[in-house]
């Protein structure tokens, strides 16, 4: 849920925009961005074409690192940490559509086989998205296990969880 727009929020948004613009300038990134504030997250949409592939990186690794870097810069300036979500060329939108289809297919397998099925190699935001997708599902439940890069999301039938 978005917070009501106030003068303070507009100032926060401008300060965030300036910090990101400064970082982009230091990194030689010519793309521009648009910042939107929500209660628990800062959404950044990068507008440009030439640098999309470089900014996303292999399987979104550069994108994830950029999100963390921006979140840390903003936390240092503001004194509080907020998650940062960056959308570049509809990468995340397309990835969420893929994950939604994957969840639906996996759910069918879990229900039919009555067995757990792991979904490995998901980024933290992807695991969070999948957990949210099935949070209210009557048939399956998800759980993450492992640490770091070995963290895996597992889908179970709800009656066996």
N, C-alpha and C positions, 0 to 999 in steps of 0.2 A: 504494500500500500504506500503510495507516494505521500510525502509530507506536504502540508499546504505551503505554497510559495510565500516566503517572507523575505524581507530585505536581508536578513542574516543568511538565509539559504542562498540568495543570489550572490552575496559576497563570497560564501564558501565555494560556490560553483565557479566564480571568476578566479579565485585563488587556486583552485584545483586545475582549472584550464591553463592558467599561467605556469604552474609547476610542470604540467605535462608538456606544454609548448617549449619550455626551457629544456627539459630532458630530450625532446625530439630534436631540438636545435643542436644540442651537444652530441647527439648520436648521428646527426646528419640526415634525419628523417624529414622528408619534405611534405608528407601527408598531413592533413589537418584533422582535428578531432572535435567531437561534440560530447559534452559531459552532461549527464543526467544524474541527479541525486535521488536515491530512494532511502527508506529508513535504515536498512542494514547493508546497503551496497552502493558503490559508485559505478555507474554504467558509462563506459567510454565507447563511442563509435568512431572508428578511424575511417576517414574519407580519403580515398586515393586509390590508385590502381597499380602503379609501378612497383610499389614496395610490399604489396600484400603477401606475396610468397615468402619474402625475406622475414617479414614481421610475424607470420604464422609459424614458419619453420617446419621441421620434420615432425609430423604428427602433432602439431600444435605446441611443441616444446618451447619455441622462442616466444610464442604468445603467452604461455603460462609464466615464463620467466619475466616477461615484460609486465604482466599483471602484478606479480609479486614485487617487482622493483618499484613500480608506481605506488603500490600500497604502502611500501616501506618509506618512500620519500614523503608521501602525504602524512603518514603517521608521525614521522619525525617533526614535520612542520606543525601539525595540528595537535599532537600529543595523544591522539587516540587512533586505534587501528580500525580501518573499515575494509571489507573485501572490495576488490576492484574486478569488474568484469569488462573485458574488451571484446568488441565485435569488429571483425575485419572482413569485409567482402562477403558477408553472410556465412562465414565459416562456422560459427557456433549455431546459427539457425539450421544450417544443413546438417551439422553433426547431431543436433537434437532430434531432427526428423529421423536420421539413421538410428539413433539410440531408441527412439519410440518404437520403430519397427522391430529392432532387435529385442526389446523388452517383450513385445507382443508375441514374437516367435518363440522366445525362450519360455515365456509364461505357458504357452500351449504345450511345449515339451515337458515342462516341470509337472503340469497337471496330468498329462497323459502317462508319463513315466513314473510319476509319484516319487521323483528323486530330485536331489539338489543339482543345480547346474551352475558352474562358475562362469563369471564374465570377467576375464583377466584383462590387464593392460588398459584400464580406464583411468583417466586423469581424475583428480579429486573432484573437480566441478562436475564431471560426467557421472561419477558415483553418486554425488549429491542429487543430481538430476534424476537418476534412475530410482534412488530411494524415494524421492518425492513422487515419481510416477506411480509407484506401487504402494504408497503409504496407506491408502484406503482400499486397496484391492482385497476382495473377500477370499481369493484363492491362493495367493502367494505372498511371501514376505522376503525381504532382502537383508543381508548382513555383510559388512565388510570385515575381512580378516587379513592378517599379515601386516607388515610394516614397510614403509617407504615405497620403492618401486615394485616390491613384491605384493603390495596390497591388492587384494582381489575381492570383487563383489560376488556374493553367492546368492542365488535365488532358490528358495525352498518352497515346497507346498505348505500352505498355512496350517493344515492339520498336523503336520509333522514337526513344525517349528517349536 
